[in-house]
């Protein structure tokens, strides 16, 4: 599939098509600036020949006036070209960044399970910014330099072909060195970018785990790891600098040799009257300028390679196919009742390492069903499958008689409200974390939801109430307070199906009592699915399902399961002994 994709350069150029008129105008300005650079030395040379030949003062003035006009015109066009290209580059970068961010949101959870966050951040920030240079300067500069080189060569051959050949004698060496160092720079730059991405991933991981690092006193060990990674990155950057720093002096040295050859050969011709002093000036000016665009081209090739590498990484991410696809003709889920059926469901996150094995059950509308079992039994996986965050490999899952793979994904997830064990809060305020930018949810609904789940008590005690600032991940709030906000958030979206994954696992007894009170009211009229380790919280469920090694081994009420004297009874007895 990857082979059918257009090349990186072609795909990048595709972003220019909507801006082709602007790009064409910018290119025209570049050509004007380039012609201006070519003409100015000729005017000076002709003025010098006029002076040595006894020309009139008015002729010199005319040459000077034309030179000044061309200089001003070139300067204005150069400034306009720079402004237009910078604006063009930013417009394209904005578009790429928007497309990339939107695509990331459509990717399946499986992708985020196996991809480091730091790598994704690098793609959206550093790699996208690298592309800015491509559109704002590299492409146009390369065109300008190519035109300059051809222009210099053409004018020099026209004026004096013998002297031009002397100027070009070292050109094959320059071409060879340019190709050699471009290849070396490409390799060293790619290694550097890979190490930068790895460093970002390492930093993201360690910053997220800072509390854990401090708990286990791993600061020194982590510092040693960072020092090693930093040293590796330093070496990569240094190699890149060595390549760059060696090439430019070499080209400069060759340009001096070429200039010396022109001055030597041209000086002899001037003394013999075969060449005018003005023409010699034009040649010396062109030779000095001739190697500058060659140097610049090599630099641009290096930056172009960096942009190509960044583009390749960005498009690799963009080409990442979502595992969960919207059906071609999605069915609506209007007024969902909440009847859930698992029909011989098999599920695996990876290959045939089955997490669920031939699981079948029915949850009737309005029922409260609890899933219990040891860690890794498959409880949380069932919850993920109901919201279709992952797709099953065998069997069928239906809601109100419709296969969830035929339902509109957004409608499905709107109908399933989930309260997670680890509550995530965004930077903002209390109100925005309940509403989540859903404009249809009013301030009144937010307050009603908070009051309903007993969250209004602690919110009222905050200095700014619902407008109280929430720091990153809600670090200034307790686990219980974050959980209550999660309840309020879920209720505000008014789902038909309520899913709670260890909702009271990390909460103190007092807060748990508040949540239990809210849950009893919240469950009324809703299909509710609960995963809990503490069996005391689910004794009044309509049905309890016992999972063991991916299979549904027992189901029934609390009393029925105790009477069976099976897995549930053992779990219950273990918890009783632990509490004694």
C-alpha positions as CSV (number, residue, x, y, z in Angstrom):
1,X,0.0,0.0,0.0
2,X,2.8,2.3,0.9
3,X,4.4,1.8,-2.6
4,X,1.3,3.3,-4.2
5,X,1.7,6.6,-2.4
6,X,3.2,9.5,-4.3
7,X,6.8,10.5,-3.4
8,X,7.5,12.8,-0.5
9,X,8.4,15.7,-2.7
10,X,5.3,15.3,-4.9
11,X,3.1,15.2,-1.9
12,X,4.7,18.3,-0.4
13,X,4.3,20.2,-3.7
14,X,0.7,19.3,-3.6
15,X,0.3,21.9,-0.8
16,X,1.4,24.5,-3.3
17,X,-1.4,23.9,-5.8
18,X,-4.0,26.1,-3.9
19,X,-1.3,28.8,-3.7
20,X,0.0,28.5,-7.2
21,X,-0.8,32.1,-8.3
22,X,1.0,33.4,-5.2
23,X,4.0,31.1,-5.8
24,X,4.2,32.1,-9.4
25,X,4.2,35.8,-8.5
26,X,6.9,35.1,-5.9
27,X,9.0,33.3,-8.5
28,X,8.6,36.2,-11.0
29,X,10.0,38.5,-8.3
30,X,12.9,36.1,-7.7
31,X,13.7,36.2,-11.4
32,X,13.7,40.0,-11.4
33,X,16.1,40.0,-8.4
34,X,18.3,37.5,-10.1
35,X,18.5,39.5,-13.4
36,X,19.3,42.6,-11.3
37,X,22.2,40.7,-9.7
38,X,23.5,39.7,-13.1
39,X,23.2,43.2,-14.7
40,X,24.9,45.3,-12.0
41,X,28.5,44.1,-12.5
42,X,28.1,44.6,-16.3
43,X,27.0,48.2,-15.8
44,X,30.0,48.8,-13.6
45,X,32.4,47.2,-16.1
46,X,30.9,49.2,-19.0
47,X,31.3,52.4,-16.9
48,X,34.9,51.5,-16.2
49,X,35.6,50.9,-20.0
50,X,33.9,54.2,-20.8
51,X,36.2,56.0,-18.3
52,X,39.4,54.4,-19.6
53,X,38.3,55.1,-23.2
54,X,37.8,58.8,-22.5
55,X,34.0,58.6,-22.4
56,X,31.9,61.6,-21.3
57,X,30.9,62.4,-17.8
58,X,27.2,62.2,-18.8
59,X,27.7,58.6,-20.0
60,X,29.1,57.6,-16.7
61,X,26.2,59.3,-15.0
62,X,23.7,57.4,-17.1
63,X,25.4,54.1,-16.2
64,X,25.2,55.1,-12.5
65,X,21.5,56.1,-12.8
66,X,20.6,52.8,-14.4
67,X,22.7,51.0,-11.8
68,X,20.8,52.8,-9.0
69,X,17.4,52.2,-10.6
70,X,18.1,48.4,-11.0
71,X,19.5,48.3,-7.4
72,X,16.3,49.9,-5.9
73,X,14.1,47.7,-8.1
74,X,16.0,44.6,-7.0
75,X,15.8,45.6,-3.3
76,X,12.0,46.2,-3.5
77,X,11.4,43.0,-5.3
78,X,13.6,41.1,-2.8
79,X,11.7,42.5,0.2
80,X,8.3,41.7,-1.5
81,X,9.5,38.2,-2.4
82,X,10.6,37.5,1.1
83,X,7.4,38.7,2.7
84,X,5.2,36.7,0.2
85,X,7.2,33.5,0.7
86,X,7.2,33.7,4.5
87,X,3.4,34.2,4.4
88,X,3.1,31.3,1.9
89,X,5.2,29.1,4.0
90,X,3.2,29.8,7.2
91,X,-0.1,29.2,5.3
92,X,1.1,25.8,4.2
93,X,2.5,24.9,7.6
94,X,-0.8,25.8,9.2
95,X,-2.6,23.5,6.8
96,X,-0.2,20.6,7.4
97,X,-0.4,21.0,11.1
98,X,-4.2,21.1,11.1
99,X,-4.4,18.0,8.8
100,X,-1.9,16.1,11.0
101,X,-3.7,16.9,14.3
102,X,-7.1,16.0,12.9
103,X,-5.6,12.7,11.6
104,X,-4.1,11.8,14.9
105,X,-7.5,12.2,16.6
106,X,-9.0,9.7,14.1
107,X,-6.3,7.0,14.9
108,X,-7.3,4.0,16.9
109,X,-6.3,3.6,20.6
110,X,-4.1,0.7,19.5
111,X,-1.8,3.2,17.8
112,X,-1.3,5.2,21.0
113,X,-0.7,2.0,23.0
114,X,2.4,1.3,21.0
115,X,3.6,4.7,19.9
116,X,5.6,7.0,22.3
117,X,4.0,10.4,23.0
118,X,7.3,12.2,22.5
119,X,7.5,10.9,18.9
120,X,4.0,12.2,18.0
121,X,4.8,15.6,19.6
122,X,8.0,15.8,17.5
123,X,6.0,15.2,14.3
124,X,3.5,17.9,15.1
125,X,6.0,20.5,16.3
126,X,9.7,20.1,15.1
127,X,9.0,18.2,11.9
128,X,6.2,20.5,10.8
129,X,8.4,23.6,11.5
130,X,11.2,22.1,9.5
131,X,8.9,22.1,6.4
132,X,8.5,25.9,6.8
133,X,12.0,26.4,5.5
134,X,11.2,24.4,2.4
135,X,8.3,26.6,1.3
136,X,9.5,29.9,2.6
137,X,13.1,29.9,1.3
138,X,14.7,26.6,0.1
139,X,12.8,26.1,-3.2
140,X,12.9,29.6,-4.3
141,X,16.6,30.1,-3.3
142,X,17.5,26.9,-5.2
143,X,15.7,28.3,-8.3
144,X,17.5,31.6,-7.8
145,X,20.9,30.1,-7.4
146,X,20.4,27.8,-10.4
147,X,19.5,30.8,-12.5
148,X,22.4,32.8,-11.2
149,X,24.9,30.0,-12.0
150,X,23.5,29.6,-15.5
151,X,23.4,33.3,-16.0
152,X,27.0,33.9,-14.8
153,X,28.2,31.1,-17.0
154,X,26.3,32.3,-20.1
155,X,27.4,36.0,-19.7
156,X,31.1,34.9,-19.1
157,X,31.1,32.7,-22.2
158,X,29.6,35.5,-24.2
159,X,32.1,38.1,-23.1
160,X,35.3,36.0,-23.4
161,X,35.0,32.3,-23.8
162,X,38.7,31.6,-23.2
163,X,38.7,33.4,-19.8
164,X,35.4,31.7,-19.0
165,X,37.0,28.3,-19.5
166,X,39.8,29.3,-17.2
167,X,37.1,30.2,-14.6
168,X,35.4,26.8,-15.0
169,X,38.6,24.6,-14.8
170,X,38.0,23.8,-11.2
171,X,34.2,23.4,-11.5
172,X,34.3,19.5,-11.8
173,X,36.1,19.4,-8.4
174,X,33.4,21.6,-6.9
175,X,30.7,19.4,-8.3
176,X,32.4,16.3,-6.9
177,X,32.9,17.8,-3.5
178,X,29.3,19.1,-3.4
179,X,27.9,15.7,-4.2
180,X,30.2,14.1,-1.6
181,X,29.4,16.5,1.2
182,X,25.7,16.5,0.4
183,X,25.6,12.8,0.9
184,X,27.6,13.0,4.1
185,X,25.4,15.8,5.4
186,X,22.3,13.9,4.6
187,X,23.5,10.9,6.6
188,X,24.7,12.8,9.6
189,X,21.5,15.0,9.7
190,X,19.2,11.9,9.6
191,X,21.1,10.4,12.5
192,X,20.8,13.7,14.4
193,X,17.1,14.0,13.8
194,X,16.5,10.4,15.0
195,X,18.4,11.1,18.2
196,X,16.4,14.3,18.7
197,X,13.2,12.4,18.4
198,X,14.5,9.8,20.8
199,X,15.5,12.5,23.3
200,X,12.0,14.1,23.1
201,X,10.4,10.7,23.8
202,X,12.8,10.1,26.7
203,X,12.0,13.6,28.2
204,X,8.2,13.1,27.8
205,X,8.4,9.8,29.6
206,X,10.5,11.0,32.4
207,X,8.6,14.2,33.0
208,X,5.3,12.2,33.2
209,X,7.0,9.8,35.7
210,X,8.6,12.4,37.8
211,X,6.7,11.4,41.0
212,X,7.7,7.8,40.5
213,X,11.4,8.8,40.0
214,X,11.4,10.8,43.2
215,X,9.6,8.1,45.1
216,X,12.2,5.5,44.3
217,X,15.2,7.9,44.4
218,X,16.1,7.4,40.8
219,X,17.2,10.9,40.1
220,X,20.9,10.1,39.8
221,X,20.3,7.1,37.6
222,X,18.0,9.1,35.3
223,X,20.6,11.9,35.2
224,X,23.3,9.4,34.1
225,X,20.9,8.1,31.4
226,X,20.2,11.6,30.2
227,X,23.9,12.5,30.2
228,X,24.6,9.5,28.0
229,X,21.8,10.4,25.6
230,X,22.8,14.0,25.6
231,X,26.4,13.0,24.8
232,X,25.2,10.9,21.9
233,X,23.2,13.8,20.6
234,X,26.2,16.1,21.0
235,X,28.4,13.8,19.0
236,X,25.8,13.6,16.2
237,X,25.5,17.4,16.1
238,X,29.3,17.7,16.2
239,X,29.7,15.4,13.2
240,X,27.1,17.4,11.3
241,X,29.1,20.6,12.2
242,X,32.3,19.0,11.0
243,X,30.8,18.1,7.6
244,X,29.4,21.6,7.2
245,X,32.4,23.4,8.5
246,X,34.8,21.5,6.2
247,X,32.8,22.0,3.0
248,X,32.5,25.7,3.0
249,X,36.2,26.5,3.6
250,X,37.0,24.1,0.8
251,X,34.7,25.8,-1.7
252,X,36.0,29.2,-0.6
253,X,39.6,28.0,-1.2
254,X,38.6,26.7,-4.7
255,X,36.9,30.1,-5.4
256,X,40.1,31.9,-4.5
257,X,42.2,29.7,-6.7
258,X,39.8,30.3,-9.6
259,X,39.8,34.0,-9.0
260,X,43.6,34.0,-9.0
261,X,43.6,32.1,-12.3
262,X,41.2,34.6,-13.8
263,X,43.3,37.6,-12.6
264,X,46.5,36.0,-13.9
265,X,45.2,35.0,-17.3
266,X,43.0,38.1,-17.7
267,X,45.8,40.4,-16.6
268,X,48.1,39.1,-19.3
269,X,45.3,39.6,-21.9
270,X,44.7,43.2,-20.6
271,X,48.4,44.0,-21.0
272,X,48.3,42.7,-24.6
273,X,45.1,44.6,-25.3
274,X,43.1,41.5,-26.0
275,X,40.8,42.3,-23.0
276,X,39.3,45.5,-21.5
277,X,39.8,46.4,-17.9
278,X,36.0,46.6,-17.5
279,X,35.5,43.0,-18.9
280,X,38.1,41.8,-16.4
281,X,36.2,43.5,-13.6
282,X,33.0,41.8,-14.7
283,X,34.8,38.4,-14.7
284,X,36.3,38.9,-11.3
285,X,32.9,40.0,-9.9
286,X,31.2,37.0,-11.5
287,X,33.9,34.5,-10.3
288,X,33.6,35.7,-6.8
289,X,29.8,35.5,-7.0
290,X,29.8,32.3,-9.1
291,X,30.9,30.0,-6.2
292,X,28.5,31.6,-3.7
293,X,25.3,30.1,-5.2
294,X,27.2,26.8,-5.5
295,X,27.9,27.0,-1.7
296,X,24.4,28.1,-1.1
297,X,23.0,25.2,-3.2
298,X,24.9,22.7,-1.1
299,X,23.6,24.3,2.1
300,X,20.1,24.2,0.6
301,X,20.5,20.6,-0.4
302,X,21.3,19.8,3.2
303,X,18.2,21.7,4.5
304,X,16.2,20.2,1.7
305,X,17.2,16.7,2.9
306,X,16.1,17.7,6.4
307,X,12.8,18.9,5.1
308,X,12.4,15.7,3.0
309,X,13.2,13.6,6.1
310,X,10.7,15.6,8.2
311,X,8.1,15.3,5.4
312,X,8.7,11.5,5.2
313,X,8.0,11.1,8.9
314,X,4.9,13.3,8.8
315,X,3.5,11.4,5.8
316,X,4.3,8.1,7.5
317,X,2.1,9.3,10.4
318,X,-0.6,10.6,8.0
319,X,-0.6,7.2,6.2
320,X,-1.2,5.4,9.4
321,X,-4.6,3.8,8.8
322,X,-7.2,3.9,11.6
323,X,-8.1,0.4,12.7
324,X,-11.6,1.5,13.5
325,X,-13.5,2.6,10.4
326,X,-16.8,4.5,10.0
327,X,-19.2,2.2,8.2
328,X,-19.9,3.1,4.6
329,X,-23.6,3.5,5.3
330,X,-23.8,4.1,9.1
331,X,-27.0,3.3,11.0
332,X,-28.3,5.8,13.4
333,X,-28.8,5.1,17.1
334,X,-31.7,7.3,17.9
335,X,-33.3,7.0,21.4
336,X,-31.0,4.1,22.4
337,X,-32.6,1.7,25.0
338,X,-29.3,0.1,26.0
339,X,-29.7,-3.6,25.3
340,X,-26.2,-5.0,24.8
341,X,-25.5,-8.5,23.5
342,X,-22.1,-10.2,23.2
343,X,-22.4,-13.1,20.8
344,X,-19.4,-15.5,20.9
345,X,-16.9,-12.7,21.1
346,X,-13.2,-13.3,20.6
347,X,-10.8,-10.5,21.1
348,X,-7.0,-9.9,21.0
349,X,-4.8,-6.8,21.2
350,X,-2.0,-8.6,19.4
351,X,-2.2,-11.7,17.1
352,X,-3.8,-14.7,18.8
353,X,-3.0,-13.8,22.3
354,X,-6.7,-13.9,23.2
355,X,-7.9,-11.5,25.9
356,X,-11.5,-12.7,25.5
357,X,-12.4,-16.2,24.5
358,X,-15.9,-17.0,23.2
359,X,-17.7,-14.6,25.5
360,X,-21.5,-14.4,25.3
361,X,-24.0,-12.5,27.5
362,X,-27.0,-10.3,27.4
363,X,-27.5,-7.0,29.3
364,X,-31.1,-5.9,29.2
365,X,-32.1,-2.2,29.1
366,X,-31.9,-0.5,32.5
367,X,-30.0,-3.4,34.1
368,X,-27.0,-2.8,36.3
369,X,-24.3,-5.4,35.5
370,X,-21.0,-5.8,37.3
371,X,-17.9,-7.6,35.9
372,X,-15.4,-9.0,38.4
373,X,-12.3,-11.1,38.3
374,X,-8.6,-11.1,38.7
375,X,-6.3,-8.6,37.0
376,X,-6.0,-9.5,33.3
377,X,-9.3,-11.5,33.2
378,X,-10.7,-9.2,30.4
379,X,-13.0,-7.0,32.3
380,X,-11.8,-3.6,31.1
381,X,-11.5,-5.0,27.5
382,X,-15.2,-5.6,27.5
383,X,-15.8,-2.0,28.3
384,X,-13.5,-0.8,25.5
385,X,-15.3,-3.1,23.0
386,X,-18.7,-1.7,23.9
387,X,-17.6,1.8,22.9
388,X,-15.8,0.3,19.8
389,X,-12.4,1.6,20.7
390,X,-11.1,-1.7,19.4
391,X,-12.7,-4.2,17.0
392,X,-13.3,-7.8,17.8
393,X,-11.8,-10.6,15.7
394,X,-14.7,-13.1,16.0
395,X,-18.3,-12.9,17.0
396,X,-20.7,-10.0,17.2
397,X,-21.6,-7.2,19.6
398,X,-25.0,-5.5,19.2
399,X,-26.7,-2.6,20.9
400,X,-30.5,-2.6,20.5
401,X,-30.2,-5.3,17.9
402,X,-27.7,-3.5,15.7
403,X,-24.1,-4.6,15.1
404,X,-21.9,-1.9,16.5
405,X,-19.7,-2.1,13.4
406,X,-22.7,-0.8,11.4
407,X,-23.4,2.1,13.8
408,X,-22.2,5.6,13.4
409,X,-19.1,5.8,15.6
410,X,-19.9,9.2,17.0
411,X,-23.5,8.3,17.8
412,X,-22.4,5.1,19.5
413,X,-19.8,6.8,21.7
414,X,-22.3,9.6,22.5
415,X,-24.7,6.9,23.8
416,X,-22.0,5.3,26.0
417,X,-20.7,7.4,28.9
418,X,-17.6,6.1,30.5
419,X,-16.1,7.0,33.9
420,X,-12.5,5.9,34.1
421,X,-10.3,4.9,37.0
422,X,-7.6,7.4,36.1
423,X,-9.4,10.7,35.5
424,X,-7.8,13.1,33.0
425,X,-8.5,16.8,33.4
426,X,-7.4,19.4,30.9
427,X,-5.8,22.7,31.7
428,X,-8.6,25.3,32.0
429,X,-11.3,25.6,34.7
430,X,-13.8,23.4,36.4
431,X,-16.6,24.4,34.1
432,X,-14.7,23.7,30.9
433,X,-13.6,20.3,32.2
434,X,-17.3,19.3,32.6
435,X,-18.5,20.8,29.3
436,X,-15.5,19.7,27.2
437,X,-16.3,22.4,24.7
438,X,-19.8,21.0,24.0
439,X,-21.7,24.1,23.2
440,X,-25.1,22.5,23.7
441,X,-24.4,21.9,27.4
442,X,-25.5,25.1,29.3
443,X,-24.1,26.5,32.5
444,X,-27.3,25.4,34.3
445,X,-26.9,21.8,33.1
446,X,-23.3,21.8,34.3
447,X,-24.3,22.9,37.8
448,X,-27.2,20.5,37.9
449,X,-24.9,17.6,36.9
450,X,-22.4,18.6,39.6
451,X,-25.1,18.8,42.2
452,X,-26.6,15.5,41.2
453,X,-23.2,13.6,41.7
454,X,-22.4,15.5,44.9
455,X,-19.5,17.5,43.3
456,X,-21.1,20.9,44.0
457,X,-20.0,20.6,47.7
458,X,-16.3,20.9,47.1
459,X,-16.7,23.2,44.1
460,X,-18.6,25.7,46.2
461,X,-15.7,25.8,48.7
462,X,-13.2,26.8,45.9
463,X,-12.4,30.5,45.8
464,X,-13.7,31.0,42.2
465,X,-16.2,28.1,42.1
466,X,-16.8,26.7,38.6
467,X,-14.3,29.2,37.2
468,X,-11.5,27.9,39.4
469,X,-8.4,27.2,37.3
470,X,-7.4,23.6,36.8
471,X,-3.7,22.9,36.3
472,X,-2.3,20.2,34.0
473,X,-3.9,16.8,34.8
474,X,-5.8,18.5,37.7
475,X,-2.8,18.1,40.1
476,X,-4.2,20.5,42.6
477,X,-7.4,18.4,43.1
478,X,-7.6,15.2,45.1
479,X,-8.3,11.9,43.5
480,X,-11.8,11.9,44.9
481,X,-12.5,15.4,43.6
482,X,-11.3,14.5,40.1
483,X,-13.5,11.4,40.1
484,X,-16.6,13.5,41.1
485,X,-15.8,15.9,38.2
486,X,-15.6,12.8,36.0
487,X,-19.1,11.8,37.1
488,X,-20.4,15.3,36.5
489,X,-18.9,15.3,33.0
490,X,-20.4,12.0,32.1
491,X,-23.9,13.0,33.4
492,X,-23.7,16.3,31.6
493,X,-23.5,14.4,28.3
494,X,-26.5,12.3,29.4
495,X,-25.6,8.9,28.0
496,X,-28.1,6.0,27.7
497,X,-25.4,3.5,28.7
498,X,-23.2,4.1,31.7
499,X,-19.8,2.4,32.0
500,X,-17.7,2.7,35.1
501,X,-14.2,1.2,35.2
502,X,-12.9,0.9,38.8
503,X,-14.7,4.2,39.5
504,X,-14.1,4.1,43.2
505,X,-10.7,2.3,43.2
506,X,-8.6,5.3,44.4
507,X,-11.1,7.1,46.5
508,X,-11.4,7.6,50.2
509,X,-14.4,6.1,52.1
510,X,-16.2,9.4,52.6
511,X,-15.9,10.3,48.9
512,X,-16.9,6.8,48.0
513,X,-20.1,7.2,50.0
514,X,-20.9,10.4,48.0
515,X,-20.3,8.6,44.7
516,X,-22.3,5.5,45.7
517,X,-25.2,7.8,46.6
518,X,-24.9,9.5,43.2
519,X,-24.5,6.2,41.4
520,X,-27.7,4.9,42.8
521,X,-29.6,7.8,41.3
522,X,-27.6,8.0,38.2
523,X,-28.3,4.3,37.3
524,X,-32.0,4.8,37.3
525,X,-33.3,4.4,33.7
526,X,-29.9,3.6,32.3
527,X,-28.1,0.5,31.4
528,X,-25.1,0.4,33.7
529,X,-21.9,-1.6,33.5
530,X,-19.5,-1.6,36.4
531,X,-16.0,-3.0,36.8
532,X,-14.9,-3.1,40.4
533,X,-12.3,-4.9,42.6
534,X,-14.1,-4.1,45.8
535,X,-17.1,-6.5,45.7
536,X,-18.8,-4.6,48.5
537,X,-19.7,-1.9,45.9
538,X,-21.5,-4.2,43.5
539,X,-23.5,-6.5,45.8
540,X,-26.8,-4.9,44.7
541,X,-26.2,-5.2,41.0
542,X,-28.9,-7.0,38.9
543,X,-26.3,-9.4,37.6
544,X,-22.7,-10.1,38.4
545,X,-20.5,-11.7,35.7
546,X,-17.3,-13.4,36.8
547,X,-14.4,-13.3,34.3
548,X,-11.5,-15.8,34.5
549,X,-8.6,-15.9,31.9
550,X,-10.7,-14.3,29.2
551,X,-13.8,-16.5,29.7
552,X,-17.2,-15.8,31.3
553,X,-17.2,-18.5,34.0
554,X,-20.1,-17.5,36.3
555,X,-23.0,-15.1,36.3
556,X,-25.9,-14.3,38.7
557,X,-26.8,-12.1,41.6
558,X,-24.6,-11.7,44.6
559,X,-26.5,-14.4,46.6
560,X,-26.7,-16.8,43.7
561,X,-23.0,-16.6,43.1
562,X,-22.2,-17.2,46.8
563,X,-24.4,-20.2,46.7
564,X,-22.5,-21.7,43.8
565,X,-19.3,-21.7,45.9
566,X,-17.2,-21.0,42.9
567,X,-14.7,-18.3,41.8
568,X,-16.9,-15.5,43.1
569,X,-17.1,-17.1,46.5
570,X,-13.4,-17.4,46.7
571,X,-12.9,-13.7,45.7
572,X,-15.4,-12.6,48.3
573,X,-13.9,-14.7,51.1
574,X,-10.4,-13.3,50.2
575,X,-11.6,-9.7,50.5
576,X,-13.4,-10.5,53.8
577,X,-10.2,-11.9,55.2
578,X,-8.2,-8.9,53.9
579,X,-10.6,-6.5,55.7
580,X,-10.6,-8.4,58.9
